[in-house]
Amino acid sequence: MFLAFGFVMMLAGFHAESDEEHKVAANTAMVLSGVYAVLILLVYFAQATAVRLDSLGDEALRIIDYKRLGLFFSYDLLGYGVMSLATFFIGLTINAKSRSDKWLKGLLMVHGAFFIGCFLTPMLGVFNSKQSGVDWIGTLILEVWCCYFLPICILSYLHFANKSNK
């Protein structure tokens, strides 16, 4: 859940330094980061409270349990898809002069392509819990995304650290 807050703050930093020419893209990214935060916080808060505090029936578990690839799994994918779209728009605003900022801008913009998969795959039934052996797919998606997003986090940290040293 804390990633959502940090992501909104990170985008707010990029938004603050964007020039007038790129304010539409920066504003779009900020709105999308808010949508992402709401979706993710609702999903994880519901899971952390309902699962921990209630004894849920099979119907409720079908919706909330990621291993069953139900509604909350789809909401989670939608949230991360919206996050990806936000990174694309914020990538448009970065005036990349250093090599690390060029990498950051490129990674942010390419990360925007994750939106397509996150948006379409649940609707197309790619994740069908009735198929045998698909219970690992959520973990695989999360691991691939973490490996991709970690350099964005590091480069963003370096970007803002270099700005504060000047």
VOBA-1610 file (N, C-alpha, C; in pm, whole numbers, padded with zeros to 5 digits, always signed):
BEGIN
Met+00082-00119+00000Met+00000+00000+00000Met+00086+00126+00000Phe+00204+00116+00060Phe+00290+00235+00069Phe+00347+00273-00067Leu+00357+00178-00158Leu+00403+00209-00293Leu+00311+00312-00358Ala+00182+00301-00334Ala+00086+00394-00394Ala+00114+00537-00349Phe+00137+00557-00220Phe+00167+00691-00170Phe+00298+00743-00227Gly+00399+00658-00228Gly+00529+00697-00282Gly+00523+00729-00429Phe+00444+00653-00503Phe+00432+00677-00646Phe+00368+00813-00673Val+00261+00845-00601Val+00196+00974-00618Val+00293+01087-00585Met+00372+01071-00479Met+00470+01175-00443Met+00579+01188-00550Met+00623+01074-00605Met+00724+01078-00709Met+00672+01153-00832Leu+00550+01121-00873Leu+00494+01190-00988Leu+00469+01338-00960Ala+00434+01370-00836Ala+00417+01510-00800Ala+00548+01586-00815Gly+00659+01521-00782Gly+00791+01583-00801Gly+00821+01609-00947Phe+00794+01511-01032Phe+00814+01531-01175Phe+00719+01637-01229His+00596+01637-01179His+00497+01737-01220His+00547+01877-01186Ala+00601+01892-01066Ala+00647+02024-01020Ala+00759+02080-01108Glu+00842+01993-01161Glu+00953+02043-01242Glu+00923+02045-01392Ser+00802+02007-01431Ser+00770+02009-01574Ser+00748+02152-01622Asp+00784+02174-01749Asp+00767+02308-01806Asp+00625+02325-01860Glu+00592+02446-01898Glu+00456+02478-01944Glu+00416+02396-02066Glu+00512+02368-02153Glu+00484+02292-02274Glu+00435+02151-02244His+00473+02098-02128His+00440+01960-02094His+00341+01948-01978Lys+00274+02057-01942Lys+00182+02055-01827Lys+00062+01964-01850Val+00013+01955-01972Val-00101+01867-01998Val-00063+01723-01968Ala+00053+01680-02016Ala+00100+01544-01989Ala+00124+01525-01840Ala+00182+01625-01774Ala+00208+01615-01630Ala+00079+01609-01550Asn-00019+01690-01589Asn-00149+01686-01520Asn-00219+01553-01542Thr-00211+01501-01663Thr-00271+01371-01694Thr-00206+01263-01608Ala-00076+01267-01597Ala-00004+01170-01513Ala-00047+01179-01368Met-00065+01301-01319Met-00107+01318-01179Met-00246+01260-01156Val-00338+01286-01246Val-00473+01231-01232Val-00469+01079-01235Leu-00394+01024-01330Leu-00382+00879-01341Leu-00316+00818-01217Ser-00220+00888-01160Ser-00156+00836-01037Ser-00256+00831-00923Gly-00349+00927-00919Gly-00454+00924-00818Gly-00550+00808-00838Val-00586+00781-00964Val-00672+00667-00995Val-00602+00538-00953Tyr-00475+00526-00988Tyr-00396+00409-00949Tyr-00397+00391-00798Ala-00370+00499-00725Ala-00362+00490-00579Ala-00495+00446-00520Val-00605+00499-00569Val-00736+00460-00517Val-00762+00312-00541Leu-00739+00265-00663Leu-00762+00124-00694Leu-00677+00032-00607Ile-00550+00062-00599Ile-00459-00025-00525Ile-00487-00022-00376Leu-00513+00096-00322Leu-00544+00105-00179Leu-00673+00033-00146Leu-00774+00043-00230Leu-00898-00030-00205Leu-00876-00181-00206Val-00802-00229-00305Val-00776-00372-00316Val-00698-00423-00196Tyr-00586-00360-00165Tyr-00501-00411-00058Tyr-00561-00388+00080Phe-00631-00277+00098Phe-00694-00252+00228Phe-00805-00355+00252Ala-00884-00382+00150Ala-00990-00482+00164Ala-00931-00619+00194Gln-00824-00653+00125Gln-00762-00784+00150Gln-00702-00790+00290Ala-00634-00685+00331Ala-00569-00685+00463Ala-00670-00686+00577Thr-00784-00626+00556Thr-00883-00622+00664Thr-00980-00739+00657Ala-01039-00763+00542Ala-01141-00868+00530Ala-01081-01007+00552Val-00968-01032+00493Val-00906-01164+00505Val-00858-01188+00648Arg-00800-01087+00707Arg-00744-01101+00841Arg-00852-01103+00948Leu-00955-01023+00933Leu-01052-01004+01041Leu-01181-01085+01026Asp-01214-01127+00907Asp-01338-01200+00884Asp-01311-01343+00844Ser-01406-01428+00871Ser-01397-01561+00813Ser-01487-01557+00690Leu-01426-01557+00577Leu-01498-01536+00451Leu-01548-01668+00394Gly-01664-01662+00331Gly-01718-01778+00261Gly-01652-01796+00126Asp-01688-01905+00061Asp-01625-01939-00066Asp-01651-01833-00173Glu-01770-01777-00177Glu-01801-01674-00278Glu-01713-01550-00259Ala-01698-01506-00135Ala-01614-01389-00107Ala-01468-01419-00138Leu-01423-01538-00103Leu-01285-01575-00132Leu-01259-01581-00282Arg-01358-01624-00359Arg-01344-01630-00504Arg-01316-01490-00560Ile-01373-01389-00499Ile-01355-01251-00544Ile-01222-01194-00498Ile-01182-01224-00377Ile-01071-01153-00315Ile-00937-01228-00322Asp-00941-01359-00337Asp-00819-01441-00334Asp-00746-01436-00469Tyr-00622-01392-00466Tyr-00544-01382-00589Tyr-00521-01518-00655Lys-00511-01622-00576Lys-00486-01754-00634Lys-00601-01800-00723Arg-00718-01742-00701Arg-00834-01775-00784Arg-00849-01677-00901Leu-00760-01580-00908Leu-00756-01484-01018Leu-00892-01418-01042Gly-00953-01377-00932Gly-01087-01320-00938Gly-01089-01169-00957Leu-01196-01109-00909Leu-01222-00967-00929Leu-01111-00879-00875Phe-01061-00908-00756Phe-00958-00822-00698Phe-00826-00833-00774Phe-00797-00951-00828Phe-00680-00966-00913Phe-00694-00878-01037Ser-00815-00875-01094Ser-00840-00790-01212Ser-00831-00643-01176Tyr-00885-00603-01060Tyr-00873-00464-01015Tyr-00726-00427-00994Asp-00650-00521-00940Asp-00507-00496-00917Asp-00437-00472-01050Leu-00466-00556-01148Leu-00407-00537-01281Leu-00450-00405-01342Leu-00576-00369-01324Leu-00623-00240-01376Leu-00547-00126-01308Gly-00528-00136-01178Gly-00453-00032-01106Gly-00311-00018-01158Tyr-00243-00130-01176Tyr-00106-00122-01227Tyr-00102-00081-01373Gly-00207-00112-01447Gly-00216-00063-01585Gly-00229+00089-01588Val-00312+00143-01501Val-00328+00288-01493Val-00197+00353-01447Met-00127+00285-01355Met+00004+00335-01313Met+00098+00341-01433Ser+00095+00239-01515Ser+00181+00235-01634Ser+00150+00350-01728Leu+00023+00377-01746Leu-00016+00489-01830Leu+00033+00621-01771Ala+00027+00633-01639Ala+00077+00753-01572Ala+00227+00770-01596Thr+00302+00659-01593Thr+00446+00669-01616Thr+00476+00713-01759Phe+00394+00668-01853Phe+00413+00711-01991Phe+00399+00863-02001Phe+00292+00916-01944Phe+00269+01061-01954Phe+00373+01141-01877Ile+00417+01092-01763Ile+00520+01167-01689Ile+00653+01157-01761Gly+00676+01045-01831Gly+00798+01033-01911Gly+00806+01138-02021Leu+00692+01176-02074Leu+00688+01280-02177Leu+00738+01415-02124Thr+00730+01436-01994Thr+00762+01566-01935Thr+00909+01582-01898Ile+00983+01473-01894Ile+01121+01478-01845Ile+01213+01535-01952Asn+01285+01638-01914Asn+01386+01699-02001Asn+01518+01628-01971Ala+01545+01523-02046Ala+01659+01436-02017Ala+01787+01491-02078Lys+01881+01525-01989Lys+02012+01572-02034Lys+02122+01474-01998Ser+02112+01414-01880Ser+02212+01317-01838Ser+02177+01178-01892Arg+02274+01090-01889Arg+02251+00953-01936Arg+02147+00884-01848Ser+02155+00904-01716Ser+02058+00838-01628Ser+01917+00892-01650Asp+01903+01022-01678Asp+01770+01076-01706Asp+01716+01026-01840Lys+01805+01004-01936Lys+01761+00947-02064Lys+01708+00805-02043Trp+01779+00727-01961Trp+01733+00592-01928Trp+01600+00597-01854Leu+01591+00689-01758Leu+01468+00704-01681Leu+01351+00736-01772Lys+01368+00834-01858Lys+01262+00874-01951Lys+01221+00756-02039Gly+01318+00685-02094Gly+01288+00569-02179Gly+01216+00459-02104Leu+01262+00427-01984Leu+01197+00323-01905Leu+01055+00361-01868Leu+01035+00488-01832Leu+00901+00535-01797Leu+00806+00523-01915Met+00853+00564-02031Met+00766+00562-02148Met+00737+00419-02195Val+00838+00334-02193Val+00816+00194-02231Val+00725+00125-02129His+00739+00164-02002His+00653+00109-01897His+00506+00135-01929Gly+00478+00241-02001Gly+00341+00272-02042Gly+00277+00162-02125Ala+00359+00083-02193Ala+00306-00026-02275Ala+00244-00137-02190Phe+00282-00145-02062Phe+00223-00244-01972Phe+00072-00222-01959Phe+00028-00098-01984Phe-00116-00068-01973Phe-00200-00160-02059Ile-00154-00183-02180Ile-00232-00263-02275Ile-00259-00403-02220Gly-00153-00468-02174Gly-00169-00602-02118Gly-00250-00605-01991Cys-00224-00510-01903Cys-00297-00504-01775Cys-00445-00477-01797Phe-00477-00402-01899Phe-00615-00367-01927Phe-00690-00479-02001Leu-00625-00539-02098Leu-00694-00635-02184Leu-00698-00779-02132Thr-00591-00824-02067Thr-00586-00966-02032Thr-00698-01012-01939Pro-00737-00934-01838Pro-00850-00983-01757Pro-00980-00990-01837Met-01003-00894-01927Met-01126-00893-02005Met-01129-01007-02107Leu-01013-01047-02155Leu-01006-01154-02254Leu-01005-01293-02192Gly-01005-01299-02059Gly-01007-01428-01991Gly-00875-01501-01996Val-00766-01428-02014Val-00634-01491-02018Val-00606-01562-01886Phe-00651-01501-01778Phe-00632-01560-01646Phe-00762-01628-01606Asn-00765-01757-01625Asn-00883-01834-01592Asn-00844-01933-01484Ser-00896-01914-01365Ser-00855-01997-01252Ser-00896-02144-01267Lys-00982-02173-01363Lys-01023-02312-01383Lys-00918-02392-01461Gln-00825-02319-01523Gln-00717-02388-01594Gln-00620-02443-01489Ser-00571-02561-01512Ser-00478-02618-01417Ser-00340-02555-01434Gly-00276-02532-01322Gly-00139-02481-01323Gly-00124-02332-01345Val-00230-02253-01336Val-00215-02109-01357Val-00201-02031-01227Asp-00197-02099-01113Asp-00190-02028-00986Asp-00058-01953-00969Trp+00041-01982-01049Trp+00170-01916-01040Trp+00177-01789-01124Ile+00077-01764-01209Ile+00085-01654-01305Ile+00089-01517-01237Gly+00011-01500-01131Gly+00012-01372-01059Gly+00149-01342-01001Thr+00213-01444-00945Thr+00347-01427-00889Thr+00447-01392-00999Leu+00437-01459-01112Leu+00528-01432-01223Leu+00511-01289-01273Ile+00386-01245-01289Ile+00361-01108-01336Ile+00421-01008-01238Leu+00399-01030-01110Leu+00452-00940-01008Leu+00604-00936-01012Glu+00668-01051-01027Glu+00815-01055-01029Glu+00871-00985-01153Val+00810-01007-01268Val+00855-00939-01390Val+00839-00789-01375Trp+00724-00747-01323Trp+00700-00604-01305Trp+00800-00544-01206Cys+00829-00613-01095Cys+00925-00563-00997Cys+01064-00547-01059Cys+01105-00645-01137Cys+01236-00636-01204Cys+01241-00518-01300Tyr+01130-00487-01363Tyr+01126-00373-01456Tyr+01118-00241-01380Phe+01035-00235-01275Phe+01009-00108-01209Phe+01119-00066-01113Leu+01198-00159-01062Leu+01305-00125-00969Leu+01404-00024-01027Pro+01452-00040-01150Pro+01541+00063-01206Pro+01475+00200-01218Ile+01344+00204-01242Ile+01273+00332-01247Ile+01279+00400-01111Cys+01259+00323-01006Cys+01265+00378-00870Cys+01405+00431-00840Ile+01506+00355-00873Ile+01645+00395-00845Ile+01681+00519-00926Leu+01648+00518-01054Leu+01680+00634-01139Leu+01601+00758-01098Ser+01479+00740-01052Ser+01401+00854-01002Ser+01465+00911-00876Tyr+01509+00824-00788Tyr+01579+00870-00668Tyr+01704+00949-00706Leu+01782+00896-00799Leu+01903+00966-00843Leu+01869+01099-00910His+01760+01102-00986His+01716+01224-01053His+01689+01334-00951Phe+01612+01302-00848Phe+01578+01402-00748Phe+01696+01434-00656Ala+01781+01335-00631Ala+01900+01361-00548Ala+01994+01456-00620Asn+02009+01440-00751Asn+02095+01531-00828Asn+02035+01671-00834Lys+01904+01682-00837Lys+01839+01814-00838Lys+01861+01887-00707Ser+01859+01815-00595Ser+01876+01880-00464Ser+02021+01916-00436Asn+02115+01854-00508Asn+02257+01885-00489Asn+02300+02006-00569Lys+02216+02056-00657Lys+02254+02168-00743Lys+02212+02299-00683
//
